[in-house]
Amino acid sequence: MTRSPPDQIRRRMATSHCGIVSGARNAGISLFEVVLALVILVTSLAAIGQLISSGGRGAVKSRLLTQAVFLAESKMAEMASGAAPLASGDNEQLLSDDPTWVANISVSSGPQTDLYIVTVEVVHQANSSLGSVSFDLTRMLRDPGSLIAERIAEQERQAAEEAEAMQSSSASTPTSGVGGGASGGGGTASGSGTGGGR
């Protein structure tokens, strides 16, 4: 049975309409995929940026903490050697060219005489929490003044012993010389007696 031309036209129009609808559906799916990809990209970039920011903050904190440890050790060594007084103090500036570094020093009596418990707290003062760092160092130190006094007393004692030894040696030397002179005198007298016999 042959179809009339209008039936063929209708069939072709229906086929082309279905193709348009199918193409539109494919285009809608592609747009959704693009939007999803953009969302994933933005989320990934935000996460990477957060990681970079955290890494930068960690590097700054580590550098400041290392400097705080160095300053605390230096201050403790100064007090142990007597270059700095062994006394408590607050907000002592550590660097002449950087007022943000200060030290809080606490000195208390230890379990023995001339032994003290010294705590040095180094603080980096900053306007933001990123640069705020503190480090505490606690040690037992002897009073450097007492150590110096002990060394001076030891040196004086050694000097006194050496002086006493020199005096004793110089006192024994003239005694032996006098004895020799007496022996010589006896020899001279013997010679005179021989001459008289002749």
C-alpha positions as CSV (number, residue, x, y, z in Angstrom):
1,M,0.0,0.0,0.0
2,T,1.6,3.3,-1.1
3,R,1.6,6.2,1.2
4,S,0.4,9.6,0.1
5,P,2.9,12.4,0.0
6,P,1.3,14.2,3.0
7,D,1.9,11.1,5.1
8,Q,5.5,11.1,4.2
9,I,5.8,14.8,5.0
10,R,4.2,14.2,8.4
11,R,6.6,11.3,9.1
12,R,9.6,13.4,8.2
13,M,8.5,16.3,10.3
14,A,7.9,14.0,13.3
15,T,11.3,12.4,12.8
16,S,13.0,15.8,12.6
17,H,11.1,17.0,15.7
18,C,12.3,14.0,17.7
19,G,15.9,14.7,16.6
20,I,15.6,18.3,17.8
21,V,14.2,17.1,21.2
22,S,17.0,14.5,21.5
23,G,19.6,17.1,20.7
24,A,18.2,19.5,23.3
25,R,18.3,16.8,25.9
26,N,22.0,16.1,25.1
27,A,22.8,19.8,25.4
28,G,21.2,19.9,28.8
29,I,23.2,17.0,30.1
30,S,26.4,18.6,28.8
31,L,25.6,21.9,30.6
32,F,25.1,20.0,33.9
33,E,28.5,18.3,33.4
34,V,30.2,21.7,32.8
35,V,28.6,23.2,35.9
36,L,29.6,20.2,38.0
37,A,33.2,20.4,36.7
38,L,33.3,24.1,37.6
39,V,32.1,23.3,41.1
40,I,34.7,20.7,41.6
41,L,37.4,23.0,40.2
42,V,36.5,25.9,42.5
43,T,36.3,23.5,45.5
44,S,39.7,22.1,44.7
45,L,41.3,25.6,44.3
46,A,39.8,26.7,47.7
47,A,41.3,23.6,49.4
48,I,44.7,24.1,47.8
49,G,44.7,27.8,48.8
50,Q,43.9,26.8,52.4
51,L,46.7,24.3,52.4
52,I,49.2,27.0,51.1
53,S,48.0,29.4,53.7
54,S,48.4,26.9,56.5
55,G,51.9,26.0,55.3
56,G,52.9,29.6,55.3
57,R,51.6,30.2,58.8
58,G,53.4,27.0,60.0
59,A,56.7,28.3,58.4
60,V,56.4,31.7,60.2
61,K,55.6,30.0,63.5
62,S,58.6,27.7,63.2
63,R,61.0,30.5,62.4
64,L,59.8,32.6,65.3
65,L,60.0,29.6,67.7
66,T,63.5,28.9,66.6
67,Q,64.5,32.5,67.3
68,A,62.8,32.4,70.7
69,V,64.7,29.3,71.7
70,F,68.0,31.0,70.7
71,L,67.2,34.1,72.6
72,A,66.2,32.2,75.8
73,E,69.4,30.1,75.7
74,S,71.5,33.3,75.2
75,K,69.8,35.0,78.2
76,M,70.3,32.0,80.4
77,A,74.0,31.8,79.4
78,E,74.5,35.5,80.3
79,M,73.0,35.0,83.8
80,A,75.0,31.8,84.3
81,S,78.3,33.5,83.5
82,G,77.6,36.7,85.5
83,A,77.3,39.0,82.5
84,A,73.7,39.6,83.4
85,P,72.3,40.0,87.0
86,L,70.6,36.9,88.5
87,A,67.4,38.8,89.3
88,S,63.7,38.7,88.3
89,G,62.4,41.1,85.7
90,D,59.5,41.7,83.4
91,N,59.3,42.9,79.8
92,E,63.1,43.1,79.4
93,Q,64.0,44.0,75.8
94,L,66.3,41.4,74.3
95,L,67.2,43.0,70.9
96,S,68.1,46.7,70.6
97,D,66.8,46.8,67.0
98,D,63.7,44.8,67.6
99,P,61.4,45.8,70.5
100,T,58.9,43.0,69.8
101,W,61.2,40.4,71.6
102,V,60.9,40.7,75.4
103,A,61.9,38.4,78.3
104,N,60.2,37.7,81.6
105,I,62.6,36.3,84.1
106,S,61.7,34.6,87.4
107,V,64.3,33.7,90.0
108,S,63.5,31.6,93.1
109,S,65.5,29.8,95.8
110,G,66.5,26.3,95.0
111,P,66.9,23.2,97.3
112,Q,70.5,24.1,98.3
113,T,72.4,27.2,99.2
114,D,73.5,29.4,96.3
115,L,71.3,27.3,94.0
116,Y,68.4,29.1,92.2
117,I,65.6,28.0,89.9
118,V,65.6,30.4,87.0
119,T,62.8,30.6,84.4
120,V,63.2,32.6,81.2
121,E,60.1,33.3,79.2
122,V,60.8,34.8,75.8
123,V,57.7,36.4,74.1
124,H,57.3,37.8,70.6
125,Q,54.7,40.5,70.7
126,A,52.7,41.0,67.5
127,N,49.4,42.6,66.4
128,S,48.1,39.3,65.0
129,S,47.9,35.8,66.4
130,L,50.2,34.6,63.6
131,G,53.3,36.3,65.0
132,S,52.5,35.7,68.7
133,V,55.1,33.1,70.0
134,S,56.3,32.3,73.5
135,F,59.0,29.9,74.8
136,D,59.8,29.0,78.4
137,L,63.2,27.7,79.6
138,T,63.8,26.6,83.2
139,R,67.2,25.6,84.7
140,M,69.0,25.5,88.1
141,L,71.9,27.9,88.3
142,R,74.4,28.7,91.0
143,D,75.0,32.3,91.9
144,P,77.8,33.5,89.8
145,G,78.9,35.9,92.5
146,S,79.5,33.1,95.0
147,L,81.4,31.2,92.3
148,I,83.7,34.2,91.7
149,A,84.2,34.6,95.4
150,E,85.2,31.0,95.8
151,R,87.6,31.3,92.9
152,I,89.2,34.4,94.4
153,A,89.5,32.7,97.8
154,E,91.1,29.7,96.2
155,Q,93.6,31.9,94.3
156,E,94.5,33.8,97.5
157,R,95.0,30.5,99.4
158,Q,97.3,29.2,96.7
159,A,99.2,32.5,96.6
160,A,99.6,32.4,100.4
161,E,100.9,28.8,100.3
162,E,103.4,29.7,97.6
163,A,104.6,32.8,99.6
164,E,105.0,30.6,102.7
165,A,107.0,28.0,100.8
166,M,109.3,30.7,99.4
167,Q,109.9,32.2,102.8
168,S,110.7,28.8,104.3
169,S,113.2,28.1,101.5
170,S,114.9,31.5,101.8
171,A,115.2,31.1,105.6
172,S,117.0,27.7,105.2
173,T,119.6,29.0,102.7
174,P,121.4,31.5,105.1
175,T,121.7,28.8,107.8
176,S,123.8,26.5,105.6
177,G,126.0,29.4,104.6
178,V,126.9,30.3,108.2
179,G,127.8,26.7,108.9
180,G,130.2,26.7,106.0
181,G,131.9,29.9,107.3
182,A,132.5,28.3,110.7
183,S,134.2,25.3,109.0
184,G,136.4,27.6,107.1
185,G,137.5,29.4,110.2
186,G,138.5,26.2,111.8
187,G,140.8,25.4,108.9
188,T,142.5,28.8,109.2
189,A,143.2,28.2,112.9
190,S,144.8,24.9,112.2
191,G,147.1,26.4,109.7
192,S,148.3,29.0,112.2
193,G,149.1,26.3,114.7
194,T,151.3,24.6,112.2
195,G,153.3,27.7,111.6
196,G,153.9,28.3,115.3
197,G,155.5,24.8,115.6
198,R,158.2,25.7,113.2
